[in-house]
Amino acid sequence: MRTMTRAAGLAAALALSATLAWAEPAAKVAIHVDEDNVQTMNMALNNAANIARHYQGQGREVVIEIVACGPGVHMLRQDTSPVKDRISTMALEMDNIRFSACLNTVQAMQQKAQTDVPLVSEAEEAPSGAVRLMELQYDGYAYLRP
C-alpha cells in the first residue's frame, strides 16, 4: 500500500512538472521610445494599452516594458514629460507594465543642465537603455518601436 502511495505521488509530481514545462509563456513586449515627441510617446502608451487589452480579452498574460533612452527620456522626466499623468494612471491600472529610463541619458542630461533630472515615480533606471532592450529581447520580448 505504501509503495502505491509513493508511485501515485511520483506520477502526480511528474504530471505537474510536465504541465508546468508545457504551459504557454506570457507574451512579452519591449516598447522603445527614443524621441522627445508627444505623438510618439502617446503612440507607445496606446500600443501598450491595446496590447494589454488584446491579451486580457484572450485570458492570457502579457508583460510590457517601455524603455526610454536618448531624447525619449523626456517621457519619464517629472519636469518635462507631457504624458506623466497618463503614465501614472496606467501604472495604477496595470500591474503588468514597467517603465525604464536610460541612466546614461539621465546622467548626460544632468551634466549638461548642471542639476538633477527628476524622473516620474513609476520609472526605474536601467544602466543603459540599449543594453536593457538587448536583455529583454534575449529574454524573449518582442521589440516594438512606435
N, CA and C of each residue as an Amber inpcrd file, in Angstrom:
protein
   438
   0.8220000  -1.1810000   0.0000000   0.0000000   0.0000000   0.0000000
   0.8750000   1.2570000   0.0000000   1.9300000   1.2440000   0.8350000
   2.8300000   2.3760000   0.9080000   3.5260000   2.6010000  -0.4400000
   3.8950000   1.5250000  -1.1440000   4.5360000   1.6330000  -2.4410000
   3.5940000   2.2730000  -3.4550000   2.3240000   1.9370000  -3.4050000
   1.3520000   2.5230000  -4.3350000   1.1920000   4.0200000  -4.0510000
   1.2350000   4.4290000  -2.8080000   1.1080000   5.8430000  -2.4720000
   2.2970000   6.6260000  -3.0150000   3.4910000   6.0660000  -2.8530000
   4.6820000   6.7290000  -3.4080000   4.5980000   6.8090000  -4.9270000
   4.1750000   5.7380000  -5.5460000   4.0660000   5.7030000  -7.0050000
   3.0360000   6.7300000  -7.4820000   1.9180000   6.8260000  -6.7730000
   0.8930000   7.8010000  -7.1460000   1.4290000   9.2200000  -6.9710000
   2.1560000   9.4530000  -5.8830000   2.7490000  10.7720000  -5.6400000
   3.7620000  11.1420000  -6.7080000   4.5970000  10.1660000  -7.0950000
   5.5910000  10.4040000  -8.1390000   4.9130000  10.7000000  -9.4700000
   3.8720000   9.9470000  -9.7840000   3.1480000  10.1680000 -11.0350000
   2.5240000  11.5580000 -11.0540000   1.9510000  11.9750000  -9.9230000
   1.3440000  13.3040000  -9.8360000   2.4020000  14.3900000  -9.9970000
   3.5580000  14.1990000  -9.3770000   4.6370000  15.1840000  -9.4820000
   5.1390000  15.2900000 -10.9160000   5.2850000  14.1510000 -11.5820000
   5.7310000  14.1610000 -12.9800000   4.7020000  14.8370000 -13.8810000
   3.4330000  14.5620000 -13.6350000   2.3790000  15.1860000 -14.4340000
   2.3690000  16.6950000 -14.2320000   2.5450000  17.1430000 -12.9880000
   2.5750000  18.5650000 -12.6960000   3.7800000  19.2290000 -13.3610000
   4.9450000  18.6040000 -13.2780000   6.1300000  19.2050000 -13.8860000
   5.9930000  19.2510000 -15.4070000   5.3820000  18.2550000 -16.0000000
   5.1640000  18.2660000 -17.4450000   4.2010000  19.3810000 -17.8190000
   3.1670000  19.5890000 -17.0010000   2.2100000  20.6590000 -17.2580000
   2.8990000  22.0090000 -17.1660000   3.7240000  22.2060000 -16.1410000
   4.4130000  23.4740000 -15.9810000   5.4070000  23.6970000 -17.1150000
   6.0740000  22.6670000 -17.5520000   7.0630000  22.7950000 -18.6200000
   6.4010000  23.1650000 -19.9410000   5.1740000  22.7440000 -20.1490000
   4.4970000  22.9920000 -21.4130000   3.4880000  24.1240000 -21.3400000
   3.3850000  24.7930000 -20.1880000   2.4590000  25.9050000 -20.0570000
   2.8800000  27.0200000 -21.0180000   1.8790000  27.6470000 -21.6120000
   2.1560000  28.7180000 -22.5650000   2.7760000  29.9070000 -21.8280000
   3.9090000  30.4030000 -22.2860000   4.5370000  31.5310000 -21.5980000
   3.7500000  32.8180000 -21.8250000   3.9390000  33.7700000 -20.9550000
   3.3150000  35.0770000 -21.1180000   3.8650000  35.7510000 -22.3660000
   3.0220000  36.5120000 -23.0300000   3.5090000  37.3390000 -24.1270000
   4.2990000  38.4780000 -23.4930000   5.3720000  38.8960000 -24.1420000
   6.2380000  39.9330000 -23.5900000   6.6160000  40.8930000 -24.7090000
   6.5540000  42.1840000 -24.4080000   6.9250000  43.1820000 -25.4120000
   7.7060000  44.3120000 -24.7670000   8.7670000  44.7180000 -25.4620000
   9.5640000  45.8840000 -25.0880000   9.2420000  46.9820000 -26.0920000
   8.7770000  48.1100000 -25.5830000   8.4390000  49.2390000 -26.4460000
   9.5170000  50.3030000 -26.2650000  10.1600000  50.6730000 -27.3590000
  11.3290000  51.5650000 -27.3570000  10.9050000  52.9890000 -27.7250000
  11.1660000  53.9210000 -26.8280000  10.8830000  55.3350000 -27.1000000
  12.2120000  56.0840000 -27.0880000  12.5770000  56.6630000 -28.2250000
  13.8430000  57.3990000 -28.3070000  13.6660000  58.7730000 -28.9350000
  12.4420000  59.3080000 -28.8560000  12.1600000  60.6290000 -29.4110000
  11.4710000  61.4930000 -28.3680000  11.8110000  62.7740000 -28.3340000
  11.1240000  63.7430000 -27.4930000   9.9790000  64.3110000 -28.3260000
   8.9670000  63.4890000 -28.4940000   7.8400000  63.8070000 -29.3620000
   6.5780000  63.2770000 -28.6950000   5.6440000  64.1530000 -28.3680000
   4.4450000  63.7400000 -27.6360000   3.6240000  62.7060000 -28.4180000
   3.6070000  62.8080000 -29.7460000   2.8600000  61.8300000 -30.5430000
   3.4790000  60.4400000 -30.4110000   4.8010000  60.3680000 -30.4360000
   5.4850000  59.0820000 -30.2830000   5.2350000  58.5110000 -28.8910000
   5.3040000  59.3620000 -27.8800000   5.0650000  58.9180000 -26.5050000
   3.6430000  58.3860000 -26.3440000   2.6740000  59.1150000 -26.8830000
   1.2860000  58.6550000 -26.7990000   1.0690000  57.3840000 -27.6050000
   1.7530000  57.2690000 -28.7390000   1.6380000  56.0390000 -29.5380000
   2.1750000  54.8540000 -28.7480000   3.2870000  55.0420000 -28.0460000
   3.8440000  53.9630000 -27.2210000   2.8490000  53.5590000 -26.1360000
   2.2460000  54.5310000 -25.4760000   1.2560000  54.2320000 -24.4360000
  -0.0010000  53.6030000 -25.0250000  -0.4220000  54.0780000 -26.2050000
  -1.5700000  53.4630000 -26.8870000  -1.2650000  52.0090000 -27.2340000
  -0.0700000  51.7740000 -27.7690000   0.3340000  50.4000000 -28.0990000
   0.2740000  49.5230000 -26.8610000   0.8140000  50.0140000 -25.7550000
   0.8230000  49.2390000 -24.5110000  -0.6060000  48.9200000 -24.0610000
  -1.4770000  49.9130000 -24.0800000  -2.8640000  49.7040000 -23.6560000
  -3.5820000  48.7260000 -24.5810000  -3.3690000  48.8640000 -25.8850000
  -4.0290000  47.9680000 -26.8510000  -3.5260000  46.5390000 -26.7350000
  -2.2320000  46.3810000 -26.5370000  -1.6510000  45.0410000 -26.3690000
  -2.2150000  44.3980000 -25.1050000  -2.2400000  45.1450000 -24.0140000
  -2.7640000  44.6210000 -22.7510000  -4.2260000  44.2110000 -22.9040000
  -5.0230000  45.0590000 -23.5540000  -6.4450000  44.7650000 -23.7580000
  -6.6400000  43.5120000 -24.6250000  -5.8320000  43.3890000 -25.6660000
  -5.9150000  42.2180000 -26.5500000  -5.6880000  40.9160000 -25.7780000
  -4.6030000  40.8610000 -25.0310000  -4.2810000  39.6260000 -24.3120000
  -5.2410000  39.3800000 -23.1510000  -5.6970000  40.4370000 -22.5070000
  -6.6800000  40.2690000 -21.4360000  -7.9670000  39.6710000 -22.0100000
  -8.3530000  40.1140000 -23.2000000  -9.5370000  39.5760000 -23.8610000
  -9.4200000  38.0960000 -24.1840000  -8.2060000  37.6300000 -24.3500000
  -7.9530000  36.2120000 -24.6150000  -7.7180000  35.4210000 -23.3320000
  -7.7190000  36.1170000 -22.2080000  -7.4420000  35.4510000 -20.9400000
  -5.9860000  35.0470000 -20.7970000  -5.1060000  35.7620000 -21.4930000
  -3.6750000  35.4580000 -21.4500000  -2.9230000  36.5940000 -20.7860000
  -1.8030000  36.2420000 -20.2130000  -0.9460000  37.2140000 -19.5410000
  -0.0150000  37.8770000 -20.5490000   0.2520000  39.1600000 -20.3310000
   1.2250000  39.8830000 -21.1340000   2.0420000  40.7670000 -20.1950000
   3.3150000  40.9000000 -20.5000000   4.2120000  41.7610000 -19.7400000
   4.7340000  42.8160000 -20.7080000   4.6620000  44.0800000 -20.2830000
   5.0320000  45.1970000 -21.1520000   6.0760000  46.0560000 -20.4520000
   7.1430000  46.3840000 -21.1680000   8.1280000  47.3100000 -20.6340000
   8.4010000  48.3880000 -21.6640000   8.2220000  49.6330000 -21.2430000
   8.5440000  50.7680000 -22.0930000   9.9310000  51.2550000 -21.6760000
  10.8550000  51.2620000 -22.6440000  12.2320000  51.6600000 -22.3890000
  12.4860000  52.9800000 -23.1120000  12.8090000  54.0110000 -22.3290000
  13.0770000  55.3370000 -22.8870000  14.5690000  55.6240000 -22.8250000
  15.1210000  56.0650000 -23.9470000  16.5290000  56.4310000 -23.9900000
  16.7070000  57.6250000 -24.9140000  17.8660000  58.2370000 -24.8360000
  18.1070000  59.4300000 -25.6410000  17.0350000  60.4700000 -25.3500000
  16.6160000  61.2150000 -26.3580000  15.5970000  62.2390000 -26.1510000
  14.2700000  61.6710000 -25.6130000  14.0620000  60.3860000 -25.7870000
  12.8410000  59.7440000 -25.2820000  12.7260000  59.7480000 -23.7740000
  13.8420000  59.9830000 -23.0640000  13.8120000  60.0320000 -21.6010000
  12.8940000  61.1500000 -21.1100000  12.6740000  62.1660000 -21.9450000
  11.7370000  63.2330000 -21.5430000  10.3640000  62.6550000 -21.2080000
  10.0220000  61.5330000 -21.7940000   8.7570000  60.8610000 -21.4760000
   8.6630000  60.5310000 -19.9950000   9.7920000  60.2150000 -19.3740000
   9.8110000  59.7660000 -17.9790000  10.3580000  60.8170000 -17.0180000
  10.6030000  62.0230000 -17.5100000  11.0760000  63.0970000 -16.6380000
   9.8940000  63.7760000 -15.9590000  10.0070000  63.9470000 -14.6580000
   8.9450000  64.5990000 -13.8930000   8.7280000  66.0390000 -14.3640000
   9.7980000  66.7070000 -14.7350000   9.7200000  68.1270000 -15.0790000
   9.4000000  68.4190000 -16.5370000   9.5270000  67.4460000 -17.4310000
   9.3100000  67.7320000 -18.8570000   8.3390000  66.7770000 -19.5480000
   7.8730000  65.7580000 -18.8840000   7.0190000  64.7690000 -19.5500000
   5.6350000  65.3180000 -19.8690000   5.2540000  65.2700000 -21.1440000
   3.9020000  65.6850000 -21.4990000   2.8700000  64.5730000 -21.2430000
   3.3510000  63.3880000 -20.8330000   2.4360000  62.2500000 -20.6400000
   2.5240000  61.6730000 -19.2240000   3.0750000  62.4280000 -18.2770000
   3.2900000  61.8880000 -16.9340000   1.9840000  61.5030000 -16.2390000
   0.9090000  62.2590000 -16.4600000  -0.3690000  61.9090000 -15.8320000
  -0.9080000  60.5900000 -16.3960000  -0.7390000  60.4160000 -17.6680000
  -1.1890000  59.1680000 -18.3030000  -0.3530000  57.9820000 -17.8280000
   0.9450000  58.1720000 -17.6670000   1.8170000  57.1150000 -17.1400000
   1.3660000  56.7210000 -15.7400000   1.0860000  57.7120000 -14.9180000
   0.6410000  57.4580000 -13.5480000  -0.6480000  56.6460000 -13.5260000
  -1.5990000  57.0200000 -14.3580000  -2.8760000  56.3020000 -14.4320000
  -2.6790000  54.8720000 -14.9090000  -1.8830000  54.7040000 -15.9610000
  -1.6500000  53.3540000 -16.4980000  -0.9490000  52.4760000 -15.4700000
   0.0170000  53.0350000 -14.7580000   0.7400000  52.2490000 -13.7530000
  -0.1950000  51.8050000 -12.6320000  -1.1600000  52.6370000 -12.2860000
  -2.1410000  52.2680000 -11.2530000  -3.1090000  51.2040000 -11.7490000
  -3.4840000  51.2830000 -13.0170000  -4.4830000  50.3670000 -13.5760000
  -3.8930000  49.0460000 -14.0690000  -2.5980000  49.0400000 -14.3880000
  -1.9670000  47.8660000 -14.9950000  -0.8020000  47.4080000 -14.1290000
  -0.8800000  46.1960000 -13.6320000   0.2440000  45.6730000 -12.8410000
   1.2640000  44.9550000 -13.7110000   1.0490000  44.9780000 -15.0160000
   1.9310000  44.2670000 -15.9430000   2.7500000  45.2110000 -16.8130000
   2.8550000  46.4760000 -16.4060000   3.6280000  47.4400000 -17.1980000
   4.7670000  48.0020000 -16.3520000   5.8700000  48.2460000 -17.0310000
   7.0640000  48.7620000 -16.3680000   7.6560000  49.8480000 -17.2610000
   8.2400000  50.8660000 -16.6360000   8.8540000  51.9740000 -17.3620000
  10.3250000  52.0510000 -16.9660000  11.2190000  52.0070000 -17.9510000
  12.6570000  52.0590000 -17.6940000  13.2670000  53.2640000 -18.3950000
  14.0840000  54.0040000 -17.6530000  14.7900000  55.1660000 -18.1930000
  16.2710000  54.8530000 -18.2820000  16.8860000  55.2220000 -19.3790000
  18.3170000  55.0030000 -19.5920000  19.1300000  55.9120000 -18.6670000
  19.8710000  55.3120000 -17.7710000  20.6850000  56.0710000 -16.8270000
  21.8020000  56.8410000 -17.5430000  22.3550000  56.2770000 -18.6190000
  23.3690000  57.0080000 -19.3900000  22.8120000  58.3550000 -19.8580000
  21.5880000  58.3300000 -20.3720000  20.9620000  59.5590000 -20.8490000
  20.6720000  60.5100000 -19.6980000  20.1270000  59.9740000 -18.6050000
  19.8190000  60.8140000 -17.4390000  21.0840000  61.5190000 -16.9550000
  22.1770000  60.7870000 -16.8550000  23.4340000  61.3870000 -16.3870000
  23.9500000  62.4400000 -17.3630000  23.8050000  62.1950000 -18.6540000
  24.2300000  63.1830000 -19.6540000  23.3690000  64.4440000 -19.5500000
  22.0820000  64.2690000 -19.3230000  21.1900000  65.4240000 -19.1530000
  21.5520000  66.2050000 -17.8920000  21.8790000  65.4820000 -16.8270000
  22.2670000  66.1460000 -15.5830000  23.5560000  66.9320000 -15.7630000
  24.4990000  66.3460000 -16.4510000  25.7790000  67.0170000 -16.6840000
  25.5740000  68.2850000 -17.5130000  24.7510000  68.1870000 -18.5340000
  24.5040000  69.3360000 -19.4070000  23.7660000  70.4440000 -18.6510000
  22.7670000  70.0690000 -17.8450000  21.9560000  71.0500000 -17.1140000
  22.5940000  71.4910000 -15.8000000  23.5890000  70.7410000 -15.3400000
  24.2350000  71.0080000 -14.0570000  23.2190000  71.0080000 -12.8980000
  22.2510000  70.0970000 -12.9950000  21.2370000  69.9320000 -11.9610000
  20.6580000  68.5330000 -12.0590000  19.9430000  68.1300000 -11.0180000
  19.3040000  66.8180000 -11.0360000  18.2200000  66.7620000 -12.1030000
  18.0110000  65.5660000 -12.6260000  16.9400000  65.3150000 -13.5820000
  15.9590000  64.3760000 -12.8840000  14.8350000  64.9130000 -12.4230000
  13.8790000  64.0780000 -11.6960000  13.0640000  63.1990000 -12.6410000
  12.9200000  61.9390000 -12.2540000  12.0980000  61.0140000 -13.0310000
  10.7470000  60.8320000 -12.3520000   9.7440000  60.4630000 -13.1330000
   8.4410000  60.1600000 -12.5480000   8.6190000  58.9660000 -11.6070000
   7.7770000  58.8730000 -10.6120000   7.9310000  57.8110000  -9.6070000
   7.7730000  56.4160000 -10.1950000   7.1040000  56.2890000 -11.3040000
   6.8790000  54.9860000 -11.9320000   8.1090000  54.4800000 -12.6910000
   9.0680000  55.3550000 -12.9350000  10.2400000  54.9910000 -13.7350000
  11.3020000  54.2930000 -12.8940000  11.9110000  53.2970000 -13.4970000
  13.0730000  52.6250000 -12.9250000  14.2640000  52.9650000 -13.8090000
  15.4250000  53.0640000 -13.2150000  16.6170000  53.3490000 -14.0010000
  17.2370000  52.0620000 -14.5160000  17.5880000  52.0740000 -15.7860000
  18.3550000  50.9840000 -16.3970000  19.7270000  51.5690000 -16.7060000
  20.8000000  50.8880000 -16.3580000  22.1370000  51.4490000 -16.6160000
  22.3150000  51.9370000 -18.0530000  21.7660000  51.1910000 -19.0030000
  21.8330000  51.5490000 -20.4190000  20.5260000  51.1270000 -21.0720000
  19.8650000  52.0660000 -21.7340000  18.6170000  51.7300000 -22.4210000
  18.8360000  50.7130000 -23.5290000  19.9260000  50.8920000 -24.2800000
  20.2220000  49.9620000 -25.3740000  20.4650000  48.5550000 -24.8320000
  21.2450000  48.4660000 -23.7680000  21.5150000  47.1530000 -23.1780000
  20.2360000  46.5520000 -22.6160000  19.3960000  47.3810000 -21.9940000
  18.1240000  46.8700000 -21.4490000  17.2760000  46.2710000 -22.5680000
  17.2080000  46.9440000 -23.6970000  16.4460000  46.4050000 -24.8310000
  17.0460000  45.0880000 -25.3210000  18.3620000  45.0070000 -25.3600000
  19.0160000  43.7600000 -25.7650000  18.6780000  42.6330000 -24.7910000
  18.7570000  42.9310000 -23.4980000  18.4560000  41.9100000 -22.4830000
  17.0170000  41.4250000 -22.5940000  16.1030000  42.3600000 -22.7970000
  14.6940000  41.9720000 -22.9210000  14.4740000  41.0790000 -24.1420000
  15.0980000  41.4340000 -25.2610000  14.9490000  40.6070000 -26.4600000
  15.5670000  39.2250000 -26.2530000  16.6910000  39.1830000 -25.5580000
  17.3180000  37.9000000 -25.2440000  16.3770000  37.0600000 -24.3850000
  15.6040000  37.7150000 -23.5150000  14.6450000  37.0170000 -22.6510000
  13.3240000  36.7180000 -23.3390000  13.2450000  36.9470000 -24.6380000
  12.0580000  36.5590000 -25.3840000  11.0340000  37.6610000 -25.5990000
  11.3690000  38.8980000 -25.2700000  10.4600000  40.0130000 -25.5100000
  10.4570000  40.3590000 -26.9900000   9.2660000  40.6520000 -27.5150000
   9.1650000  41.1980000 -28.8610000   9.5840000  42.6600000 -28.7710000
  10.1410000  43.1950000 -29.8370000  10.5980000  44.5970000 -29.8830000
   9.6120000  45.4080000 -30.7000000   9.2040000  46.5460000 -30.1630000
   8.2750000  47.4380000 -30.8770000   8.7730000  48.8560000 -30.7250000
   8.8430000  49.5560000 -31.8410000   9.2150000  50.9730000 -31.8190000
   8.1260000  51.7380000 -32.5410000   7.3510000  52.5280000 -31.7850000
   6.2330000  53.2610000 -32.4290000   6.7280000  54.3820000 -33.3300000
